[in-house]
Amino acid sequence: MPDYLCGMKILMVCLGNICRSPLAEGILQHKAQQAGLSWTVDSAGTNGYHVGEAPHHLSQKVALLNGVDISSQRSRRFSGADFDQFDMIYAMAGDVVEEMKWLAKNRFQEAKVELLMNELHPGSDMDVPDPWYGTEPGYHEVYKMIEAACDRIIARHTSLAHQ
Ligand code: 4NP
């Protein structure tokens, strides 16, 4: 396997690390495995309010309905040290990037950070909406958005492999 496909380390970040980024971690990990990519995928949250908790029950439910089990994930807080560990860090929304900058201070590396939805709609700076205050349909919507972006990430890397 070419070097650029080995050991990619990707971090997904949202505010609480219980709704959006656990879905993003689970979906990308699942798709990478299916594509035969040995990637490390993790997630974290900027606010630290839910550290140690499992993903929100509706994120778990919607993921499982799509064949992705995220029940063993536990929330952790994002830190500047994540810039040493990961090749690429996807933020679910613009406010998350601002929080990452505040937490990481001079360890923040612009080149490693991208809004997840820019993978699907480059330059749009679209947010994955926060489903936390809403009901189940919001979680299905968020799942679809994250899945489409993850499909694009996998497609880009697997097409590189076939060049
Ligand atoms: P998430 O959603 O960032 O997608 O995990 C949230 C979950 C909890 C809170 C905010 C957002 N909260 O403030 O507790």
Backbone and ligand atoms as CSV (ligand in chain L), in Angstrom:
chain,resi,resn,atom,element,x,y,z
A,1,MET,N,N,0.856,-1.206,0.000
A,1,MET,CA,C,0.000,0.000,0.000
A,1,MET,C,C,0.888,1.252,0.000
A,2,PRO,N,N,0.558,2.250,-0.832
A,2,PRO,CA,C,1.398,3.459,-0.844
A,2,PRO,C,C,1.374,4.166,0.508
A,3,ASP,N,N,2.461,4.873,0.808
A,3,ASP,CA,C,2.597,5.540,2.110
A,3,ASP,C,C,1.447,6.469,2.445
A,4,TYR,N,N,0.956,7.205,1.428
A,4,TYR,CA,C,-0.046,8.217,1.743
A,4,TYR,C,C,-1.378,7.618,2.144
A,5,LEU,N,N,-1.552,6.319,1.959
A,5,LEU,CA,C,-2.798,5.684,2.401
A,5,LEU,C,C,-2.638,4.981,3.740
A,6,CYS,N,N,-1.399,4.821,4.191
A,6,CYS,CA,C,-1.152,4.118,5.442
A,6,CYS,C,C,-1.260,5.089,6.599
A,7,GLY,N,N,-1.990,4.665,7.622
A,7,GLY,CA,C,-1.933,5.369,8.883
A,7,GLY,C,C,-2.390,6.813,8.876
A,8,MET,N,N,-3.282,7.200,7.968
A,8,MET,CA,C,-3.854,8.553,8.070
A,8,MET,C,C,-4.543,8.678,9.417
A,9,LYS,N,N,-4.315,9.801,10.089
A,9,LYS,CA,C,-4.948,10.010,11.395
A,9,LYS,C,C,-5.852,11.232,11.301
A,10,ILE,N,N,-7.134,10.985,11.509
A,10,ILE,CA,C,-8.146,12.029,11.316
A,10,ILE,C,C,-8.956,12.228,12.594
A,11,LEU,N,N,-9.120,13.490,12.984
A,11,LEU,CA,C,-9.919,13.819,14.170
A,11,LEU,C,C,-11.150,14.622,13.753
A,12,MET,N,N,-12.300,14.241,14.290
A,12,MET,CA,C,-13.566,14.939,14.073
A,12,MET,C,C,-13.912,15.719,15.344
A,13,VAL,N,N,-14.255,17.004,15.197
A,13,VAL,CA,C,-14.484,17.822,16.399
A,13,VAL,C,C,-15.823,18.570,16.320
A,14,CYS,N,N,-16.568,18.534,17.425
A,14,CYS,CA,C,-17.758,19.374,17.573
A,14,CYS,C,C,-17.717,20.004,18.959
A,15,LEU,N,N,-18.836,20.507,19.461
A,15,LEU,CA,C,-18.815,21.185,20.761
A,15,LEU,C,C,-18.818,20.193,21.922
A,16,GLY,N,N,-19.802,19.290,21.932
A,16,GLY,CA,C,-19.976,18.401,23.077
A,16,GLY,C,C,-19.350,17.027,22.929
A,17,ASN,N,N,-19.022,16.658,21.689
A,17,ASN,CA,C,-18.530,15.302,21.373
A,17,ASN,C,C,-19.534,14.234,21.827
A,18,ILE,N,N,-20.824,14.585,21.717
A,18,ILE,CA,C,-21.828,13.549,21.977
A,18,ILE,C,C,-22.845,13.395,20.847
A,19,CYS,N,N,-22.968,14.396,19.966
A,19,CYS,CA,C,-23.968,14.290,18.879
A,19,CYS,C,C,-23.316,14.141,17.508
A,20,ARG,N,N,-22.652,15.218,17.017
A,20,ARG,CA,C,-22.149,15.207,15.632
A,20,ARG,C,C,-20.834,14.475,15.449
A,21,SER,N,N,-19.805,14.837,16.229
A,21,SER,CA,C,-18.485,14.238,15.952
A,21,SER,C,C,-18.418,12.732,16.251
A,22,PRO,N,N,-19.205,12.195,17.215
A,22,PRO,CA,C,-19.207,10.728,17.341
A,22,PRO,C,C,-19.762,10.051,16.084
A,23,LEU,N,N,-20.778,10.690,15.463
A,23,LEU,CA,C,-21.286,10.155,14.187
A,23,LEU,C,C,-20.194,10.207,13.129
A,24,ALA,N,N,-19.500,11.352,13.053
A,24,ALA,CA,C,-18.454,11.509,12.032
A,24,ALA,C,C,-17.336,10.488,12.239
A,25,GLU,N,N,-16.951,10.275,13.505
A,25,GLU,CA,C,-15.915,9.265,13.794
A,25,GLU,C,C,-16.381,7.886,13.346
A,26,GLY,N,N,-17.595,7.523,13.761
A,26,GLY,CA,C,-18.106,6.177,13.462
A,26,GLY,C,C,-18.266,5.944,11.967
A,27,ILE,N,N,-18.813,6.948,11.284
A,27,ILE,CA,C,-19.074,6.803,9.841
A,27,ILE,C,C,-17.757,6.698,9.077
A,28,LEU,N,N,-16.807,7.607,9.358
A,28,LEU,CA,C,-15.553,7.570,8.583
A,28,LEU,C,C,-14.754,6.311,8.891
A,29,GLN,N,N,-14.734,5.905,10.162
A,29,GLN,CA,C,-14.022,4.666,10.523
A,29,GLN,C,C,-14.613,3.472,9.779
A,30,HIS,N,N,-15.935,3.407,9.773
A,30,HIS,CA,C,-16.651,2.313,9.115
A,30,HIS,C,C,-16.333,2.287,7.616
A,31,LYS,N,N,-16.398,3.445,6.987
A,31,LYS,CA,C,-16.167,3.512,5.543
A,31,LYS,C,C,-14.698,3.264,5.190
A,32,ALA,N,N,-13.799,3.716,6.052
A,32,ALA,CA,C,-12.372,3.474,5.803
A,32,ALA,C,C,-12.091,1.973,5.869
A,33,GLN,N,N,-12.678,1.323,6.874
A,33,GLN,CA,C,-12.498,-0.135,6.999
A,33,GLN,C,C,-13.032,-0.847,5.763
A,34,GLN,N,N,-14.225,-0.440,5.335
A,34,GLN,CA,C,-14.825,-1.073,4.151
A,34,GLN,C,C,-13.965,-0.872,2.917
A,35,ALA,N,N,-13.261,0.266,2.863
A,35,ALA,CA,C,-12.413,0.583,1.705
A,35,ALA,C,C,-11.010,-0.012,1.845
A,36,GLY,N,N,-10.764,-0.698,2.970
A,36,GLY,CA,C,-9.454,-1.320,3.177
A,36,GLY,C,C,-8.369,-0.330,3.566
A,37,LEU,N,N,-8.782,0.821,4.105
A,37,LEU,CA,C,-7.809,1.835,4.530
A,37,LEU,C,C,-7.546,1.677,6.019
A,38,SER,N,N,-6.276,1.596,6.403
A,38,SER,CA,C,-5.997,1.445,7.839
A,38,SER,C,C,-5.785,2.824,8.459
A,39,TRP,N,N,-6.875,3.529,8.625
A,39,TRP,CA,C,-6.855,4.872,9.195
A,39,TRP,C,C,-7.198,4.831,10.669
A,40,THR,N,N,-6.667,5.818,11.395
A,40,THR,CA,C,-7.095,6.063,12.770
A,40,THR,C,C,-8.075,7.224,12.735
A,41,VAL,N,N,-9.272,7.004,13.260
A,41,VAL,CA,C,-10.270,8.073,13.309
A,41,VAL,C,C,-10.708,8.238,14.764
A,42,ASP,N,N,-10.715,9.474,15.224
A,42,ASP,CA,C,-11.098,9.760,16.609
A,42,ASP,C,C,-12.000,11.000,16.599
A,43,SER,N,N,-12.566,11.328,17.762
A,43,SER,CA,C,-13.357,12.555,17.843
A,43,SER,C,C,-13.172,13.185,19.216
A,44,ALA,N,N,-13.498,14.473,19.285
A,44,ALA,CA,C,-13.352,15.221,20.534
A,44,ALA,C,C,-14.318,16.403,20.492
A,45,GLY,N,N,-14.539,17.002,21.662
A,45,GLY,CA,C,-15.424,18.162,21.756
A,45,GLY,C,C,-14.708,19.325,22.415
A,46,THR,N,N,-15.126,20.533,22.074
A,46,THR,CA,C,-14.426,21.694,22.624
A,46,THR,C,C,-14.926,22.104,24.003
A,47,ASN,N,N,-16.203,21.783,24.334
A,47,ASN,CA,C,-16.706,22.376,25.584
A,47,ASN,C,C,-16.479,21.530,26.842
A,48,GLY,N,N,-16.197,20.243,26.671
A,48,GLY,CA,C,-15.852,19.423,27.830
A,48,GLY,C,C,-17.001,19.147,28.785
A,49,TYR,N,N,-18.244,19.538,28.413
A,49,TYR,CA,C,-19.375,19.361,29.338
A,49,TYR,C,C,-19.790,17.899,29.512
A,50,HIS,N,N,-19.414,17.053,28.575
A,50,HIS,CA,C,-19.921,15.674,28.587
A,50,HIS,C,C,-18.806,14.638,28.634
A,51,VAL,N,N,-17.638,15.053,29.116
A,51,VAL,CA,C,-16.474,14.156,29.130
A,51,VAL,C,C,-16.821,12.838,29.832
A,52,GLY,N,N,-16.466,11.733,29.181
A,52,GLY,CA,C,-16.707,10.397,29.739
A,52,GLY,C,C,-18.045,9.798,29.361
A,53,GLU,N,N,-18.927,10.622,28.765
A,53,GLU,CA,C,-20.263,10.114,28.403
A,53,GLU,C,C,-20.253,9.406,27.054
A,54,ALA,N,N,-21.170,8.454,26.907
A,54,ALA,CA,C,-21.405,7.806,25.617
A,54,ALA,C,C,-22.112,8.810,24.694
A,55,PRO,N,N,-22.101,8.557,23.379
A,55,PRO,CA,C,-22.826,9.442,22.471
A,55,PRO,C,C,-24.310,9.545,22.828
A,56,HIS,N,N,-24.934,10.672,22.441
A,56,HIS,CA,C,-26.367,10.900,22.636
A,56,HIS,C,C,-27.152,9.686,22.105
A,57,HIS,N,N,-28.226,9.322,22.804
A,57,HIS,CA,C,-28.941,8.097,22.424
A,57,HIS,C,C,-29.488,8.171,20.999
A,58,LEU,N,N,-29.837,9.393,20.528
A,58,LEU,CA,C,-30.346,9.492,19.152
A,58,LEU,C,C,-29.218,9.378,18.121
A,59,SER,N,N,-28.023,9.845,18.442
A,59,SER,CA,C,-26.877,9.601,17.545
A,59,SER,C,C,-26.612,8.097,17.481
A,60,GLN,N,N,-26.645,7.436,18.637
A,60,GLN,CA,C,-26.421,5.977,18.661
A,60,GLN,C,C,-27.485,5.262,17.832
A,61,LYS,N,N,-28.747,5.675,18.022
A,61,LYS,CA,C,-29.858,5.002,17.345
A,61,LYS,C,C,-29.752,5.155,15.822
A,62,VAL,N,N,-29.537,6.401,15.375
A,62,VAL,CA,C,-29.479,6.665,13.937
A,62,VAL,C,C,-28.263,5.968,13.310
A,63,ALA,N,N,-27.142,5.970,14.015
A,63,ALA,CA,C,-25.953,5.274,13.493
A,63,ALA,C,C,-26.251,3.783,13.327
A,64,LEU,N,N,-26.850,3.184,14.355
A,64,LEU,CA,C,-27.105,1.745,14.318
A,64,LEU,C,C,-28.101,1.379,13.215
A,65,LEU,N,N,-29.083,2.256,12.998
A,65,LEU,CA,C,-30.033,2.023,11.890
A,65,LEU,C,C,-29.307,1.978,10.545
A,66,ASN,N,N,-28.135,2.621,10.509
A,66,ASN,CA,C,-27.321,2.634,9.284
A,66,ASN,C,C,-26.159,1.645,9.362
A,67,GLY,N,N,-26.198,0.762,10.356
A,67,GLY,CA,C,-25.179,-0.293,10.447
A,67,GLY,C,C,-23.874,0.137,11.082
A,68,VAL,N,N,-23.889,1.262,11.814
A,68,VAL,CA,C,-22.665,1.767,12.450
A,68,VAL,C,C,-22.873,1.804,13.968
A,69,ASP,N,N,-22.054,1.066,14.700
A,69,ASP,CA,C,-22.185,0.991,16.159
A,69,ASP,C,C,-21.212,1.979,16.805
A,70,ILE,N,N,-21.748,3.027,17.433
A,70,ILE,CA,C,-20.873,4.023,18.078
A,70,ILE,C,C,-20.989,3.967,19.601
A,71,SER,N,N,-21.615,2.879,20.113
A,71,SER,CA,C,-21.948,2.830,21.542
A,71,SER,C,C,-20.727,2.803,22.460
A,72,SER,N,N,-19.575,2.354,21.954
A,72,SER,CA,C,-18.408,2.245,22.850
A,72,SER,C,C,-17.597,3.539,22.912
A,73,GLN,N,N,-17.967,4.548,22.113
A,73,GLN,CA,C,-17.242,5.827,22.166
A,73,GLN,C,C,-17.522,6.549,23.492
A,74,ARG,N,N,-16.533,7.333,23.941
A,74,ARG,CA,C,-16.720,8.166,25.134
A,74,ARG,C,C,-16.221,9.572,24.841
A,75,SER,N,N,-16.967,10.550,25.300
A,75,SER,CA,C,-16.632,11.940,25.011
A,75,SER,C,C,-15.318,12.346,25.676
A,76,ARG,N,N,-14.511,13.084,24.928
A,76,ARG,CA,C,-13.303,13.676,25.505
A,76,ARG,C,C,-13.171,15.109,24.999
A,77,ARG,N,N,-12.357,15.885,25.699
A,77,ARG,CA,C,-12.200,17.285,25.303
A,77,ARG,C,C,-11.049,17.438,24.314
A,78,PHE,N,N,-11.277,18.261,23.305
A,78,PHE,CA,C,-10.222,18.607,22.345
A,78,PHE,C,C,-9.128,19.377,23.074
A,79,SER,N,N,-7.865,19.160,22.627
A,79,SER,CA,C,-6.773,19.975,23.181
A,79,SER,C,C,-5.757,20.291,22.089
A,80,GLY,N,N,-4.913,21.264,22.347
A,80,GLY,CA,C,-3.881,21.658,21.384
A,80,GLY,C,C,-2.961,20.500,21.031
A,81,ALA,N,N,-2.789,19.562,21.959
A,81,ALA,CA,C,-1.923,18.402,21.707
A,81,ALA,C,C,-2.452,17.551,20.557
A,82,ASP,N,N,-3.749,17.674,20.249
A,82,ASP,CA,C,-4.306,16.913,19.126
A,82,ASP,C,C,-3.636,17.296,17.804
A,83,PHE,N,N,-3.097,18.511,17.741
A,83,PHE,CA,C,-2.402,18.900,16.502
A,83,PHE,C,C,-1.112,18.102,16.296
A,84,ASP,N,N,-0.540,17.556,17.371
A,84,ASP,CA,C,0.665,16.714,17.227
A,84,ASP,C,C,0.285,15.302,16.801
A,85,GLN,N,N,-0.930,14.880,17.145
A,85,GLN,CA,C,-1.338,13.480,16.944
A,85,GLN,C,C,-2.022,13.222,15.601
A,86,PHE,N,N,-2.660,14.247,15.039
A,86,PHE,CA,C,-3.519,14.014,13.871
A,86,PHE,C,C,-3.014,14.747,12.631
A,87,ASP,N,N,-3.252,14.100,11.463
A,87,ASP,CA,C,-2.852,14.697,10.181
A,87,ASP,C,C,-3.881,15.721,9.712
A,88,MET,N,N,-5.146,15.452,10.058
A,88,MET,CA,C,-6.239,16.292,9.560
A,88,MET,C,C,-7.299,16.384,10.652
A,89,ILE,N,N,-7.801,17.587,10.875
A,89,ILE,CA,C,-8.830,17.776,11.898
A,89,ILE,C,C,-10.034,18.453,11.238
A,90,TYR,N,N,-11.173,17.752,11.248
A,90,TYR,CA,C,-12.395,18.299,10.661
A,90,TYR,C,C,-13.286,18.855,11.763
A,91,ALA,N,N,-13.667,20.132,11.613
A,91,ALA,CA,C,-14.609,20.754,12.546
A,91,ALA,C,C,-16.004,20.672,11.933
A,92,MET,N,N,-16.999,20.423,12.787
A,92,MET,CA,C,-18.375,20.299,12.297
A,92,MET,C,C,-18.986,21.662,11.970
A,93,ALA,N,N,-18.429,22.749,12.543
A,93,ALA,CA,C,-19.036,24.065,12.328
A,93,ALA,C,C,-18.032,25.172,12.628
A,94,GLY,N,N,-18.371,26.375,12.176
A,94,GLY,CA,C,-17.476,27.516,12.344
A,94,GLY,C,C,-17.216,27.874,13.799
A,95,ASP,N,N,-18.258,27.761,14.640
A,95,ASP,CA,C,-18.040,28.094,16.055
A,95,ASP,C,C,-17.065,27.117,16.705
A,96,VAL,N,N,-17.046,25.892,16.194
A,96,VAL,CA,C,-16.122,24.877,16.718
A,96,VAL,C,C,-14.671,25.274,16.394
A,97,VAL,N,N,-14.453,25.793,15.177
A,97,VAL,CA,C,-13.095,26.230,14.800
A,97,VAL,C,C,-12.639,27.357,15.735
A,98,GLU,N,N,-13.545,28.285,16.037
A,98,GLU,CA,C,-13.180,29.387,16.948
A,98,GLU,C,C,-12.806,28.856,18.323
A,99,GLU,N,N,-13.560,27.884,18.820
A,99,GLU,CA,C,-13.258,27.276,20.123
A,99,GLU,C,C,-11.927,26.528,20.082
A,100,MET,N,N,-11.665,25.840,18.953
A,100,MET,CA,C,-10.384,25.123,18.799
A,100,MET,C,C,-9.220,26.098,18.856
A,101,LYS,N,N,-9.382,27.253,18.216
A,101,LYS,CA,C,-8.310,28.269,18.226
A,101,LYS,C,C,-8.057,28.740,19.651
A,102,TRP,N,N,-9.142,28.964,20.380
A,102,TRP,CA,C,-9.018,29.464,21.747
A,102,TRP,C,C,-8.340,28.423,22.646
A,103,LEU,N,N,-8.711,27.144,22.459
A,103,LEU,CA,C,-8.132,26.079,23.298
A,103,LEU,C,C,-6.680,25.780,22.931
A,104,ALA,N,N,-6.383,25.784,21.623
A,104,ALA,CA,C,-5.051,25.350,21.175
A,104,ALA,C,C,-4.028,26.482,21.225
A,105,LYS,N,N,-4.511,27.729,21.210
A,105,LYS,CA,C,-3.616,28.894,21.222
A,105,LYS,C,C,-2.527,28.741,20.146
A,106,ASN,N,N,-1.246,28.833,20.509
A,106,ASN,CA,C,-0.206,28.821,19.472
A,106,ASN,C,C,0.076,27.433,18.892
A,107,ARG,N,N,-0.645,26.415,19.358
A,107,ARG,CA,C,-0.483,25.076,18.762
A,107,ARG,C,C,-1.438,24.876,17.588
A,108,PHE,N,N,-2.360,25.818,17.395
A,108,PHE,CA,C,-3.330,25.705,16.300
A,108,PHE,C,C,-2.611,25.722,14.956
A,109,GLN,N,N,-2.924,24.745,14.094
A,109,GLN,CA,C,-2.311,24.678,12.754
A,109,GLN,C,C,-3.412,24.760,11.698
A,110,GLU,N,N,-3.528,25.935,11.115
A,110,GLU,CA,C,-4.564,26.202,10.108
A,110,GLU,C,C,-4.581,25.130,9.002
A,111,ALA,N,N,-3.400,24.695,8.588
A,111,ALA,CA,C,-3.286,23.777,7.436
A,111,ALA,C,C,-3.910,22.416,7.716
A,112,LYS,N,N,-4.084,22.066,8.990
A,112,LYS,CA,C,-4.654,20.761,9.325
A,112,LYS,C,C,-6.161,20.819,9.557
A,113,VAL,N,N,-6.738,22.028,9.537
A,113,VAL,CA,C,-8.150,22.192,9.920
A,113,VAL,C,C,-9.004,22.510,8.695
A,114,GLU,N,N,-10.147,21.833,8.625
A,114,GLU,CA,C,-11.110,22.122,7.563
A,114,GLU,C,C,-12.507,21.904,8.130
A,115,LEU,N,N,-13.463,22.684,7.632
A,115,LEU,CA,C,-14.860,22.394,7.964
A,115,LEU,C,C,-15.261,21.142,7.203
A,116,LEU,N,N,-15.914,20.207,7.882
A,116,LEU,CA,C,-16.227,18.924,7.234
A,116,LEU,C,C,-17.012,19.114,5.946
A,117,MET,N,N,-17.998,20.027,5.969
A,117,MET,CA,C,-18.858,20.173,4.787
A,117,MET,C,C,-18.139,20.792,3.593
A,118,ASN,N,N,-16.959,21.395,3.831
A,118,ASN,CA,C,-16.182,21.899,2.695
A,118,ASN,C,C,-15.638,20.760,1.836
A,119,GLU,N,N,-15.600,19.538,2.385
A,119,GLU,CA,C,-15.209,18.371,1.574
A,119,GLU,C,C,-16.249,18.113,0.485
A,120,LEU,N,N,-17.504,18.406,0.834
A,120,LEU,CA,C,-18.610,18.142,-0.093
A,120,LEU,C,C,-18.915,19.374,-0.951
A,121,HIS,N,N,-18.887,20.524,-0.339
A,121,HIS,CA,C,-19.177,21.793,-1.026
A,121,HIS,C,C,-18.014,22.743,-0.776
A,122,PRO,N,N,-16.919,22.581,-1.536
A,122,PRO,CA,C,-15.696,23.351,-1.253
A,122,PRO,C,C,-15.955,24.849,-1.183
A,123,GLY,N,N,-15.409,25.454,-0.148
A,123,GLY,CA,C,-15.500,26.903,-0.007
A,123,GLY,C,C,-16.840,27.411,0.496
A,124,SER,N,N,-17.799,26.520,0.743
A,124,SER,CA,C,-19.132,26.973,1.163
A,124,SER,C,C,-19.166,27.375,2.637
A,125,ASP,N,N,-18.206,26.853,3.415
A,125,ASP,CA,C,-18.163,27.106,4.862
A,125,ASP,C,C,-19.490,26.796,5.553
A,126,MET,N,N,-20.133,25.736,5.070
A,126,MET,CA,C,-21.403,25.285,5.673
A,126,MET,C,C,-21.162,24.576,6.995
A,127,ASP,N,N,-22.071,24.783,7.939
A,127,ASP,CA,C,-22.022,24.057,9.214
A,127,ASP,C,C,-22.836,22.770,9.129
A,128,VAL,N,N,-22.418,21.752,9.876
A,128,VAL,CA,C,-23.315,20.646,10.191
A,128,VAL,C,C,-24.146,21.151,11.363
A,129,PRO,N,N,-25.477,21.309,11.210
A,129,PRO,CA,C,-26.268,21.920,12.292
A,129,PRO,C,C,-26.226,21.086,13.566
A,130,ASP,N,N,-26.306,21.781,14.687
A,130,ASP,CA,C,-26.264,21.097,15.982
A,130,ASP,C,C,-27.634,20.493,16.269
A,131,PRO,N,N,-27.742,19.163,16.356
A,131,PRO,CA,C,-29.060,18.539,16.575
A,131,PRO,C,C,-29.451,18.462,18.049
A,132,TRP,N,N,-28.568,18.928,18.930
A,132,TRP,CA,C,-28.682,18.741,20.385
A,132,TRP,C,C,-30.018,19.195,20.957
A,133,TYR,N,N,-30.555,20.322,20.481
A,133,TYR,CA,C,-31.809,20.838,21.033
A,133,TYR,C,C,-33.038,20.322,20.286
A,134,GLY,N,N,-32.809,19.501,19.243
A,134,GLY,CA,C,-33.914,19.086,18.391
A,134,GLY,C,C,-34.372,17.657,18.626
A,135,THR,N,N,-35.095,17.126,17.634
A,135,THR,CA,C,-35.690,15.794,17.745
A,135,THR,C,C,-35.055,14.849,16.715
A,136,GLU,N,N,-35.539,13.612,16.666
A,136,GLU,CA,C,-34.872,12.570,15.870
A,136,GLU,C,C,-34.643,12.937,14.400
A,137,PRO,N,N,-35.606,13.584,13.725
A,137,PRO,CA,C,-35.349,13.910,12.310
A,137,PRO,C,C,-34.062,14.722,12.112
A,138,GLY,N,N,-33.743,15.571,13.069
A,138,GLY,CA,C,-32.508,16.363,12.984
A,138,GLY,C,C,-31.270,15.486,12.972
A,139,TYR,N,N,-31.337,14.397,13.707
A,139,TYR,CA,C,-30.191,13.469,13.758
A,139,TYR,C,C,-30.046,12.705,12.437
A,140,HIS,N,N,-31.187,12.375,11.817
A,140,HIS,CA,C,-31.127,11.714,10.498
A,140,HIS,C,C,-30.534,12.664,9.458
A,141,GLU,N,N,-30.946,13.929,9.525
A,141,GLU,CA,C,-30.431,14.938,8.586
A,141,GLU,C,C,-28.916,15.092,8.739
A,142,VAL,N,N,-28.485,15.211,9.988
A,142,VAL,CA,C,-27.056,15.362,10.278
A,142,VAL,C,C,-26.288,14.115,9.818
A,143,TYR,N,N,-26.875,12.944,10.029
A,143,TYR,CA,C,-26.214,11.699,9.590
A,143,TYR,C,C,-25.961,11.746,8.079
A,144,LYS,N,N,-27.000,12.151,7.335
A,144,LYS,CA,C,-26.869,12.178,5.859
A,144,LYS,C,C,-25.794,13.151,5.413
A,145,MET,N,N,-25.756,14.318,6.043
A,145,MET,CA,C,-24.745,15.319,5.677
A,145,MET,C,C,-23.341,14.795,5.945
A,146,ILE,N,N,-23.149,14.221,7.130
A,146,ILE,CA,C,-21.817,13.726,7.509
A,146,ILE,C,C,-21.427,12.554,6.614
A,147,GLU,N,N,-22.399,11.687,6.331
A,147,GLU,CA,C,-22.095,10.522,5.482
A,147,GLU,C,C,-21.641,10.958,4.089
A,148,ALA,N,N,-22.330,11.948,3.524
A,148,ALA,CA,C,-21.967,12.415,2.175
A,148,ALA,C,C,-20.551,12.990,2.171
A,149,ALA,N,N,-20.208,13.732,3.210
A,149,ALA,CA,C,-18.852,14.306,3.287
A,149,ALA,C,C,-17.804,13.196,3.447
A,150,CYS,N,N,-18.128,12.191,4.262
A,150,CYS,CA,C,-17.184,11.082,4.477
A,150,CYS,C,C,-17.016,10.261,3.202
A,151,ASP,N,N,-18.102,10.070,2.463
A,151,ASP,CA,C,-18.004,9.375,1.170
A,151,ASP,C,C,-17.013,10.100,0.263
A,152,ARG,N,N,-17.075,11.431,0.280
A,152,ARG,CA,C,-16.198,12.225,-0.576
A,152,ARG,C,C,-14.730,12.083,-0.133
A,153,ILE,N,N,-14.510,12.071,1.176
A,153,ILE,CA,C,-13.140,11.907,1.693
A,153,ILE,C,C,-12.565,10.564,1.242
A,154,ILE,N,N,-13.365,9.505,1.413
A,154,ILE,CA,C,-12.911,8.160,1.035
A,154,ILE,C,C,-12.679,8.088,-0.481
A,155,ALA,N,N,-13.609,8.658,-1.256
A,155,ALA,CA,C,-13.490,8.596,-2.716
A,155,ALA,C,C,-12.214,9.288,-3.184
A,156,ARG,N,N,-11.905,10.416,-2.567
A,156,ARG,CA,C,-10.706,11.153,-2.968
A,156,ARG,C,C,-9.450,10.335,-2.684
A,157,HIS,N,N,-9.425,9.683,-1.539
A,157,HIS,CA,C,-8.227,8.911,-1.189
A,157,HIS,C,C,-8.122,7.627,-1.995
A,158,THR,N,N,-9.254,6.983,-2.261
A,158,THR,CA,C,-9.173,5.735,-3.024
A,158,THR,C,C,-8.887,6.023,-4.492
A,159,SER,N,N,-9.329,7.174,-5.013
A,159,SER,CA,C,-9.001,7.481,-6.418
A,159,SER,C,C,-7.517,7.822,-6.548
A,160,LEU,N,N,-6.935,8.412,-5.504
A,160,LEU,CA,C,-5.481,8.633,-5.509
A,160,LEU,C,C,-4.737,7.309,-5.644
A,161,ALA,N,N,-5.301,6.277,-4.989
A,161,ALA,CA,C,-4.638,4.973,-4.994
A,161,ALA,C,C,-4.618,4.356,-6.376
A,162,HIS,N,N,-5.578,4.756,-7.222
A,162,HIS,CA,C,-5.680,4.120,-8.540
A,162,HIS,C,C,-5.008,4.924,-9.645
A,163,GLN,N,N,-4.328,6.022,-9.274
A,163,GLN,CA,C,-3.660,6.822,-10.305
A,163,GLN,C,C,-2.401,6.140,-10.781
L,1,4NP,P1,P,-22.490,18.245,19.626
L,1,4NP,O1,O,-23.852,18.797,20.294
L,1,4NP,O2,O,-21.522,19.424,19.603
L,1,4NP,O3,O,-22.894,17.844,18.267
L,1,4NP,O4,O,-22.020,17.095,20.508
L,1,4NP,C1,C,-23.859,19.410,21.548
L,1,4NP,C2,C,-24.035,18.641,22.677
L,1,4NP,C3,C,-24.065,19.236,23.922
L,1,4NP,C4,C,-23.904,20.614,24.031
L,1,4NP,C5,C,-23.710,21.391,22.897
L,1,4NP,C6,C,-23.689,20.781,21.652
L,1,4NP,N1,N,-23.939,21.229,25.301
L,1,4NP,O5,O,-23.793,22.453,25.382
L,1,4NP,O6,O,-24.061,20.534,26.327
